[in-house]
Amino acid sequence: MTRTIVASATKEIVIGFDQPFCVIGERINPTGRKKLAAEMVAGNFETVIKDALEQAAAGATMLDVNAGVTAVDPNATEPALLVQTLEIVQGLVDLPLSIDSSVTAAIEAALKVAKGRPLVNSVTGEEEKLEAILPLVKKYNVPVVAISNDETGISMDPNVRFAVAKKIVERCADHGIPAHDVVVDPLVMPIGALGDAGRQVFALLRRLREELKVNTTCGLSNISFGLPHRHGINASFIPMVIGAGMTSAIMNPCRPQEMEAVRGANVLNGTDEHCTTWIKTYKDYKPGEHAAPAPVAVTSPADGAANNGGRRRGGREARMARG
């Protein structure tokens, strides 16, 4: 059974077909968030701190950390900003982290200071990216997200996307990186623009699980891009992709409707043993309500981090805007 191990300084998480669905919190990302980007450039990490604590409290398994602020400040130095952001976040929460950047120097700088075993997000099938990122993945012995596009862009043919994923897995093997340390992103298309986007990804996930035997992830809200009531679509999509074999997703854990779908899918998929998490979360549930965590106060360590502090899709250039 494929098992991808990620870890913080003291906490280990396993991503796998026999494990609860891995929720990778997406909020620490200035893409499309000009206010957050401006804050980070100015050395103000109050929103980063708030997002880290709230996502952890909401039930995130991991947190994605992105510092791509060039849309606001083209002269910003991403390696230094990513390191600063990463250090603040890993000082606040005891969750494994995903290092999210399309800048090789930023990924390497972050790997030098990351505690535990982070996930590198990401590498594509482009030769330049493979040659730049895979040696770092091998050197630091960390898992990597493999995005199914290459120099030709994103193919609308799911068979081509599978072929790109297979190529990346094979190139990883050439570098001594095992398939269980490759988490493939098959690229979810917006269902509003491509009517068979759902069927495409379900078929791709089954092939990735059965033929390549790899774990998978996606930018979950891409499926609902451009549609009204996006969270309803996202919540419907979650159990379907889990049923097809997806083992993680980059998503917003602070959306109770979507987290309810994750927890329900874990119960039905048999990865919430004895329904323990479901019962603990919803034992006081009242009709018409979703379980939601209480607000999290920013503690003094966080305040200190904020006072000292001041992609683009990062590794996911191919992904659409998130909800």
C-alpha positions as CSV (number, residue, x, y, z in Angstrom):
1,M,0.0,0.0,0.0
2,T,1.4,3.4,-1.0
3,R,2.2,5.6,2.0
4,T,3.6,9.1,1.7
5,I,5.1,10.3,5.0
6,V,5.1,14.0,5.8
7,A,6.1,15.4,9.2
8,S,6.5,18.5,11.3
9,A,9.2,18.7,14.0
10,T,7.2,16.3,16.2
11,K,4.1,15.1,14.3
12,E,4.1,12.6,11.5
13,I,1.2,12.2,9.0
14,V,0.7,9.4,6.4
15,I,-1.0,10.1,3.1
16,G,-2.4,6.9,1.7
17,F,-5.4,5.0,0.3
18,D,-6.0,3.5,3.7
19,Q,-5.7,6.8,5.6
20,P,-8.1,9.6,6.3
21,F,-8.2,12.2,3.5
22,C,-5.4,14.7,3.9
23,V,-6.6,18.3,4.0
24,I,-3.9,20.7,2.9
25,G,-4.9,24.1,4.1
26,E,-4.6,26.6,1.2
27,R,-5.0,30.0,2.9
28,I,-1.4,31.0,3.4
29,N,-1.1,32.1,-0.2
30,P,-1.1,35.7,-1.5
31,T,-2.2,34.7,-4.9
32,G,-5.4,36.7,-5.7
33,R,-5.2,38.3,-2.2
34,K,-3.6,41.7,-2.8
35,K,-4.1,42.8,0.8
36,L,-2.3,39.7,2.1
37,A,0.5,40.2,-0.4
38,A,0.9,43.8,0.5
39,E,1.0,42.9,4.2
40,M,3.7,40.3,3.6
41,V,5.8,42.6,1.6
42,A,5.6,45.2,4.4
43,G,6.6,42.6,7.0
44,N,3.2,42.3,8.5
45,F,2.3,38.6,9.2
46,E,-0.9,39.1,11.2
47,T,-3.1,37.6,8.5
48,V,-0.6,34.7,8.0
49,I,-0.7,34.0,11.7
50,K,-4.5,34.2,11.8
51,D,-4.9,31.9,8.8
52,A,-2.4,29.3,10.2
53,L,-4.2,29.1,13.6
54,E,-7.7,29.0,12.1
55,Q,-6.9,26.3,9.6
56,A,-5.2,24.2,12.2
57,A,-8.3,24.6,14.5
58,A,-10.6,23.8,11.6
59,G,-9.0,20.4,11.1
60,A,-6.4,20.8,8.4
61,T,-3.9,17.9,8.2
62,M,-1.2,20.0,6.7
63,L,-0.7,23.7,5.7
64,D,0.5,25.0,2.3
65,V,2.9,27.9,2.6
66,N,3.3,30.2,-0.4
67,A,5.0,33.6,-0.5
68,G,4.7,34.6,-4.1
69,V,4.0,38.3,-3.9
70,T,5.4,39.5,-7.2
71,A,1.9,40.5,-8.4
72,V,2.1,43.3,-5.8
73,D,5.9,43.8,-5.7
74,P,7.8,42.6,-8.7
75,N,11.1,43.3,-6.8
76,A,10.2,41.2,-3.8
77,T,12.8,38.5,-3.0
78,E,10.7,35.3,-2.7
79,P,13.4,33.0,-1.1
80,A,13.8,35.3,1.9
81,L,10.1,35.9,2.3
82,L,9.2,32.3,2.0
83,V,11.8,31.3,4.6
84,Q,10.4,34.0,7.0
85,T,6.8,32.9,6.4
86,L,7.7,29.2,6.9
87,E,9.6,29.8,10.1
88,I,6.6,31.8,11.5
89,V,4.1,29.1,10.6
90,Q,6.1,26.2,11.9
91,G,6.6,28.1,15.1
92,L,2.8,28.4,15.5
93,V,1.3,25.1,14.6
94,D,2.4,21.5,14.9
95,L,1.4,20.4,11.4
96,P,3.5,19.2,8.5
97,L,3.9,21.9,5.8
98,S,3.9,22.1,2.1
99,I,6.6,24.4,0.6
100,D,4.8,26.0,-2.3
101,S,6.8,27.9,-4.9
102,S,7.7,27.9,-8.6
103,V,11.1,29.5,-7.8
104,T,13.8,26.9,-7.3
105,A,15.9,29.1,-5.1
106,A,12.9,29.7,-2.8
107,I,12.3,26.0,-2.5
108,E,15.9,25.3,-1.7
109,A,16.1,28.1,0.9
110,A,12.9,26.8,2.6
111,L,14.1,23.2,2.7
112,K,17.2,24.4,4.6
113,V,15.1,25.7,7.5
114,A,12.1,23.4,7.3
115,K,11.6,21.1,10.3
116,G,10.5,17.5,9.9
117,R,9.6,16.2,6.4
118,P,7.7,18.9,4.3
119,L,6.1,18.3,1.0
120,V,7.6,20.2,-2.0
121,N,5.0,21.8,-4.1
122,S,5.9,21.3,-6.9
123,V,7.5,19.9,-10.1
124,T,6.0,19.8,-13.6
125,G,6.9,17.6,-16.6
126,E,9.0,20.4,-18.0
127,E,12.6,19.3,-18.5
128,E,14.0,22.5,-16.9
129,K,11.8,22.0,-13.8
130,L,12.7,18.3,-13.5
131,E,16.4,19.0,-13.6
132,A,16.1,21.8,-11.1
133,I,13.7,20.3,-8.5
134,L,14.3,16.5,-8.4
135,P,17.9,16.8,-7.2
136,L,16.6,18.9,-4.2
137,V,13.9,16.4,-3.5
138,K,16.5,13.6,-3.4
139,K,19.0,15.6,-1.4
140,Y,16.5,16.5,1.4
141,N,14.6,13.2,1.2
142,V,11.2,14.8,0.9
143,P,8.1,14.0,-1.1
144,V,7.0,16.1,-4.1
145,V,3.8,17.2,-5.9
146,A,4.0,16.3,-9.6
147,I,1.8,18.4,-11.7
148,S,0.6,16.8,-15.0
149,N,1.6,19.5,-17.4
150,D,4.8,20.1,-19.4
151,E,6.3,22.4,-22.0
152,T,3.1,22.0,-24.2
153,G,0.9,23.3,-21.4
154,I,-2.2,21.6,-20.0
155,S,-3.7,19.0,-22.3
156,M,-7.5,18.7,-22.4
157,D,-6.8,15.0,-23.2
158,P,-6.7,13.1,-19.8
159,N,-4.6,10.4,-21.5
160,V,-1.9,13.0,-22.2
161,R,-2.0,14.2,-18.6
162,F,-1.6,10.6,-17.4
163,A,1.4,10.2,-19.7
164,V,3.0,13.4,-18.2
165,A,2.4,12.0,-14.7
166,K,4.0,8.7,-15.6
167,K,7.0,10.5,-17.1
168,I,7.5,12.5,-13.9
169,V,7.3,9.3,-11.8
170,E,9.8,7.6,-14.0
171,R,12.2,10.6,-13.9
172,C,11.9,10.6,-10.1
173,A,12.9,6.9,-10.1
174,D,15.9,7.8,-12.2
175,H,16.9,10.2,-9.3
176,G,16.3,7.6,-6.7
177,I,13.0,9.0,-5.5
178,P,10.4,6.2,-4.9
179,A,6.9,6.4,-6.3
180,H,5.4,6.6,-2.8
181,D,7.1,10.0,-2.4
182,V,5.4,11.4,-5.5
183,V,2.0,12.9,-5.1
184,V,0.4,13.5,-8.5
185,D,-1.8,16.4,-9.3
186,P,-3.9,15.3,-12.3
187,L,-5.1,18.9,-12.8
188,V,-8.8,19.5,-12.2
189,M,-10.5,21.6,-14.8
190,P,-13.5,23.9,-14.2
191,I,-16.7,22.0,-14.7
192,G,-18.5,25.2,-15.8
193,A,-16.1,25.4,-18.8
194,L,-15.5,21.7,-19.5
195,G,-18.6,19.6,-19.0
196,D,-16.8,16.3,-18.5
197,A,-14.1,17.7,-16.2
198,G,-15.5,15.6,-13.3
199,R,-15.5,12.3,-15.3
200,Q,-12.0,13.1,-16.6
201,V,-10.5,13.4,-13.2
202,F,-12.4,10.4,-11.8
203,A,-11.0,8.2,-14.6
204,L,-7.5,9.7,-14.1
205,L,-7.5,9.1,-10.4
206,R,-8.4,5.4,-10.9
207,R,-5.5,5.0,-13.4
208,L,-3.0,6.8,-11.2
209,R,-4.0,4.6,-8.3
210,E,-4.1,1.3,-10.1
211,E,-1.3,1.7,-12.7
212,L,1.2,4.1,-11.1
213,K,0.1,3.4,-7.5
214,V,0.7,7.0,-6.4
215,N,-1.0,9.3,-4.0
216,T,-2.8,12.3,-5.5
217,T,-3.8,15.9,-4.8
218,C,-5.5,18.8,-6.5
219,G,-6.5,22.4,-6.1
220,L,-10.0,21.4,-5.0
221,S,-11.9,24.6,-5.8
222,N,-10.8,24.6,-9.4
223,I,-13.8,22.4,-10.2
224,S,-16.2,25.1,-9.3
225,F,-14.4,28.1,-10.8
226,G,-16.8,30.6,-12.4
227,L,-20.0,29.0,-10.9
228,P,-22.3,30.4,-8.2
229,H,-22.4,28.8,-4.8
230,R,-19.0,27.2,-5.3
231,H,-18.8,25.6,-1.9
232,G,-21.9,23.4,-2.8
233,I,-20.1,22.1,-5.8
234,N,-16.8,21.6,-3.9
235,A,-18.6,19.7,-1.1
236,S,-20.3,17.4,-3.7
237,F,-16.9,16.9,-5.5
238,I,-15.0,15.8,-2.4
239,P,-16.6,12.4,-1.7
240,M,-16.6,11.6,-5.4
241,V,-12.9,12.2,-5.8
242,I,-12.1,10.3,-2.6
243,G,-14.2,7.4,-3.9
244,A,-12.2,7.5,-7.2
245,G,-8.9,7.3,-5.2
246,M,-7.8,10.9,-4.4
247,T,-5.9,11.0,-1.1
248,S,-5.3,14.7,-0.5
249,A,-6.4,18.1,-1.7
250,I,-5.3,21.7,-1.3
251,M,-8.5,23.4,0.0
252,N,-9.9,25.7,2.6
253,P,-10.5,23.8,5.8
254,C,-12.4,26.8,7.3
255,R,-15.4,26.0,5.1
256,P,-17.6,23.8,7.4
257,Q,-19.7,22.4,4.5
258,E,-16.6,21.1,2.7
259,M,-15.0,19.7,5.9
260,E,-18.3,17.9,6.7
261,A,-18.0,16.3,3.2
262,V,-14.4,15.2,4.0
263,R,-15.4,13.7,7.4
264,G,-18.4,12.0,5.9
265,A,-16.4,10.5,3.1
266,N,-13.8,9.2,5.7
267,V,-16.6,7.5,7.6
268,L,-18.0,5.8,4.4
269,N,-14.5,5.0,3.1
270,G,-13.7,3.2,6.3
271,T,-10.8,5.5,7.3
272,D,-12.5,7.0,10.3
273,E,-12.3,3.9,12.5
274,H,-15.5,3.4,14.6
275,C,-16.7,6.8,13.3
276,T,-14.6,8.4,16.1
277,T,-13.8,11.7,14.4
278,W,-17.4,12.1,13.1
279,I,-18.9,11.4,16.5
280,K,-16.5,13.7,18.3
281,T,-17.1,16.5,15.8
282,Y,-20.9,16.3,15.5
283,K,-22.1,14.8,18.8
284,D,-23.7,18.2,19.6
285,Y,-24.9,18.8,16.1
286,K,-28.2,20.6,15.6
287,P,-30.3,20.5,12.4
288,G,-29.3,23.3,10.0
289,E,-25.9,23.7,11.5
290,H,-22.4,22.7,10.4
291,A,-19.8,21.9,12.9
292,A,-17.3,24.7,13.2
293,P,-14.4,25.4,15.5
294,A,-14.5,28.2,18.0
295,P,-12.4,31.3,17.0
296,V,-8.8,31.0,17.9
297,A,-7.1,33.8,19.8
298,V,-3.6,34.8,18.6
299,T,-1.2,33.9,21.4
300,S,1.9,35.7,22.5
301,P,4.3,33.7,20.4
302,A,2.3,34.7,17.3
303,D,2.3,38.3,18.4
304,G,6.0,38.2,18.7
305,A,6.4,36.7,15.2
306,A,4.2,39.4,13.8
307,N,6.1,42.2,15.5
308,N,9.4,40.8,14.3
309,G,8.2,40.4,10.7
310,G,7.8,43.7,9.5
311,R,1.7,31.4,-8.1
312,R,1.1,33.5,-9.4
313,R,0.2,29.9,-8.4
314,G,3.6,29.1,-6.8
315,G,4.2,25.5,-7.9
316,R,0.7,25.4,-9.3
317,E,0.9,27.8,-12.2
318,A,-1.5,25.5,-14.0
319,R,-4.3,25.9,-11.5
320,M,-7.1,28.3,-11.6
321,A,-8.1,30.8,-8.9
322,R,-9.3,29.3,-5.7
323,G,-12.5,30.0,-3.8
